[in-house]
Amino acid sequence: MVGPQVVIVGAGVVGAALADELSARGWNDITLVDQGPLPEPGGSSSHAPGLVFQTSGSKTMAELARYTVEKLCSLDVAGEPCFLQVGGLEVATSPARVAELHRRAAWATAWGIEARVVDTDECLRLVPMLDRDRVLAGLHVPTDGLAKAVRAVQAQVERAASRGVRVLERTEVLDIRTEDGKVSAVVTSAGELQLLQQAVRAIHVDPQMQRYIVHIVGLTRDHPDVYLGASPRGSLALMRAAQARAMLAGRDYVTPDDVKALATAALAHRLIMSPEARMRNATAQAVIRGVLQEVPVPGSRVPA
Ligand SMILES: Cc1cc2nc3c(=O)[nH]c(=O)nc-3n(C[C@H](O)[C@H](O)[C@H](O)COP(=O)(O)OP(=O)(O)OC[C@H]3O[C@@H](n4cnc5c(N)ncnc54)[C@H](O)[C@@H]3O)c2cc1C
C-alpha cells in the first residue's frame, strides 16, 4: 500500500516551517496534521511571546535563527508582519558577564550577524527602563526581534498548502504503526491516513472531467507569459485535490467547481513565468484564472 511520503504531526511553528521548507524543495506528498484548529492549534507556538535572539555558540543554530528571521521578515498575513525587527539587547550586571557578552559578540560577528557590545548610556538609550546603577554593558543585535508565531504558522501553512501539502486540522494522531522498522501507517482520529488517501482515489472522475483537467494544464504550457508550464504531474495533483474536495463535500464524484476551486492552489507554483512577464508583474495566478475562463466546462458549449 502506498501512503503519504511525509506526515508532519503538529502545525506549530516548527511543523509549519517544515511543511513550507519541504514543499519548497519539491517534496510533493506531504500531510500536515494537528489536533487543534489552525492557525492557533493551542501548542507552545500559540502562546509564545516569540523573542528571537540569534546569537549562539553553535554556528548551525545561529544560521538557522538568522535564516528564520530573514524568512519571517519576508512573510505577512493580510499585510500584518510575521516579525517585528525591534532589535535585541542582552545586558550584563557583572564583569564576568561583560566578558561573556564580548565572546557572544565575537560569535555573532563570525557567523555574519551584526552585533556590538554597547556601554551603559547606549543600553539606557535603547531601553530607558533599565537600572543605570546595575547595567555595566549590553550586547545589541539590531536584527533580533519578535516573531509573531501565530501569523508565522498561518503564512507558512498557507504557502505549503498552495504547493499541494494536505492540511488536516482538528485531527489527532493516535498511533504510528511500524513494519520492519519502518512507519507503515499513521492512525488519526479521522482514520488511517492511508485509508483516507485510498478513499480519495476512489472518488469518481469522469473521462470528460479528466480531459477538462488535462486541457487546463495543457494551456498553461502554451501561454505566452509562461516559460515553463505545468507538467502531467500537475494534472495528477489537480485531479487528486479535486477528488479530496469532492470527498470533503460528501460527494463520490468530481465536479468542474472542484477543479476550478483548486486549480490555482495546485498549479500556480508549478509555472515558471517568462522574464518579460515578470517585468510586467504578470502572475501565475492570473495565468490560471485566464485559462479557466478559456477552457469550456464539460457539458457546456461556452467557456466557464
Ligand atoms: C509561554 C511561552 C513562552 C515562550 N517564549 C518563547 C520565546 O520568547 N522565544 C522562543 O524562542 N521560544 C519561546 N517559547 C518556546 C516556543 O514557543 C516553542 O519552542 C515553540 O513554539 C515550539 O514549537 P513547536 O512547533 O515545536 O511546538 P508547538 O507549537 O507546541 O506545536 C506542537 C503541535 O503539535 C500538536 N500535537 C501534539 N500532539 C498531537 C497529536 N497527537 N496529534 C495531532 N497534533 C498534535 C499540538 O496541537 C501543537 O499545535 C515559549 C513557550 C511558551 C509556552
The ligand as an SDF file (V2000), in Angstrom:
LIG
                    3D

 53 58  0  0  0  0  0  0  0  0999 V2000
    4.6590   30.8780   27.4820 C   0  0  0  0  0  0  0  0  0  0  0  0
    5.7440   30.5320   26.4740 C   0  0  0  0  0  0  0  0  0  0  0  0
    6.6790   31.4820   26.1530 C   0  0  0  0  0  0  0  0  0  0  0  0
    7.6770   31.1900   25.2040 C   0  0  0  0  0  0  0  0  0  0  0  0
    8.5430   32.1820   24.8100 N   0  0  0  0  0  0  0  0  0  0  0  0
    9.4470   31.9600   23.8580 C   0  0  0  0  0  0  0  0  0  0  0  0
   10.2760   32.9950   23.3690 C   0  0  0  0  0  0  0  0  0  0  0  0
   10.1590   34.1300   23.7740 O   0  0  0  0  0  0  0  0  0  0  0  0
   11.2040   32.7020   22.4060 N   0  0  0  0  0  0  0  0  0  0  0  0
   11.3450   31.4340   21.9220 C   0  0  0  0  0  0  0  0  0  0  0  0
   12.1810   31.2200   21.0460 O   0  0  0  0  0  0  0  0  0  0  0  0
   10.5660   30.4240   22.3660 N   0  0  0  0  0  0  0  0  0  0  0  0
    9.6350   30.6600   23.3180 C   0  0  0  0  0  0  0  0  0  0  0  0
    8.8330   29.6470   23.7650 N   0  0  0  0  0  0  0  0  0  0  0  0
    9.0810   28.3280   23.2190 C   0  0  0  0  0  0  0  0  0  0  0  0
    8.4790   28.2220   21.8210 C   0  0  0  0  0  0  0  0  0  0  0  0
    7.1800   28.7490   21.8310 O   0  0  0  0  0  0  0  0  0  0  0  0
    8.4650   26.7680   21.4040 C   0  0  0  0  0  0  0  0  0  0  0  0
    9.7660   26.2540   21.4250 O   0  0  0  0  0  0  0  0  0  0  0  0
    7.8910   26.5770   20.0050 C   0  0  0  0  0  0  0  0  0  0  0  0
    6.6490   27.2530   19.8710 O   0  0  0  0  0  0  0  0  0  0  0  0
    7.7260   25.0980   19.7460 C   0  0  0  0  0  0  0  0  0  0  0  0
    7.1080   24.9550   18.5020 O   0  0  0  0  0  0  0  0  0  0  0  0
    6.6220   23.5230   18.0350 P   0  0  0  0  0  0  0  0  0  0  0  0
    6.0270   23.6960   16.6920 O   0  0  0  0  0  0  0  0  0  0  0  0
    7.7470   22.5520   18.2270 O   0  0  0  0  0  0  0  0  0  0  0  0
    5.5620   23.0900   19.1460 O   0  0  0  0  0  0  0  0  0  0  0  0
    4.0200   23.5350   19.3370 P   0  0  0  0  0  0  0  0  0  0  0  0
    3.7890   24.9530   18.9560 O   0  0  0  0  0  0  0  0  0  0  0  0
    3.6680   23.1430   20.7480 O   0  0  0  0  0  0  0  0  0  0  0  0
    3.2930   22.6350   18.2930 O   0  0  0  0  0  0  0  0  0  0  0  0
    3.0470   21.2700   18.5030 C   0  0  0  0  0  0  0  0  0  0  0  0
    1.7140   20.9970   17.8700 C   0  0  0  0  0  0  0  0  0  0  0  0
    1.5190   19.5940   17.8820 O   0  0  0  0  0  0  0  0  0  0  0  0
    0.1350   19.3590   18.0400 C   0  0  0  0  0  0  0  0  0  0  0  0
    0.0170   17.9990   18.5390 N   0  0  0  0  0  0  0  0  0  0  0  0
    0.5610   17.4680   19.6560 C   0  0  0  0  0  0  0  0  0  0  0  0
    0.2270   16.1830   19.7650 N   0  0  0  0  0  0  0  0  0  0  0  0
   -0.5510   15.8830   18.7040 C   0  0  0  0  0  0  0  0  0  0  0  0
   -1.2170   14.6930   18.2520 C   0  0  0  0  0  0  0  0  0  0  0  0
   -1.1420   13.5300   18.9060 N   0  0  0  0  0  0  0  0  0  0  0  0
   -1.9560   14.7480   17.1050 N   0  0  0  0  0  0  0  0  0  0  0  0
   -2.0310   15.9210   16.3890 C   0  0  0  0  0  0  0  0  0  0  0  0
   -1.4300   17.0580   16.7910 N   0  0  0  0  0  0  0  0  0  0  0  0
   -0.6880   17.0360   17.9160 C   0  0  0  0  0  0  0  0  0  0  0  0
   -0.3020   20.4260   19.0450 C   0  0  0  0  0  0  0  0  0  0  0  0
   -1.6920   20.6970   18.9360 O   0  0  0  0  0  0  0  0  0  0  0  0
    0.5520   21.6130   18.6200 C   0  0  0  0  0  0  0  0  0  0  0  0
   -0.1520   22.5060   17.7700 O   0  0  0  0  0  0  0  0  0  0  0  0
    7.7920   29.9040   24.6590 C   0  0  0  0  0  0  0  0  0  0  0  0
    6.8420   28.9370   25.0080 C   0  0  0  0  0  0  0  0  0  0  0  0
    5.8200   29.2440   25.8900 C   0  0  0  0  0  0  0  0  0  0  0  0
    4.7770   28.2060   26.2170 C   0  0  0  0  0  0  0  0  0  0  0  0
  1  2  1  0
  2  3  1  0
  2 52  2  0
  3  4  2  0
  4  5  1  0
  4 50  1  0
  5  6  2  0
  6  7  1  0
  6 13  1  0
  7  8  2  0
  7  9  1  0
  9 10  1  0
 10 11  2  0
 10 12  1  0
 12 13  2  0
 13 14  1  0
 14 15  1  0
 14 50  1  0
 15 16  1  0
 16 17  1  0
 16 18  1  0
 18 19  1  0
 18 20  1  0
 20 21  1  0
 20 22  1  0
 22 23  1  0
 23 24  1  0
 24 25  2  0
 24 26  1  0
 24 27  1  0
 27 28  1  0
 28 29  2  0
 28 30  1  0
 28 31  1  0
 31 32  1  0
 32 33  1  0
 33 34  1  0
 33 48  1  0
 34 35  1  0
 35 36  1  0
 35 46  1  0
 36 37  1  0
 36 45  1  0
 37 38  2  0
 38 39  1  0
 39 40  1  0
 39 45  2  0
 40 41  1  0
 40 42  2  0
 42 43  1  0
 43 44  2  0
 44 45  1  0
 46 47  1  0
 46 48  1  0
 48 49  1  0
 50 51  2  0
 51 52  1  0
 52 53  1  0
M  END
$$$$
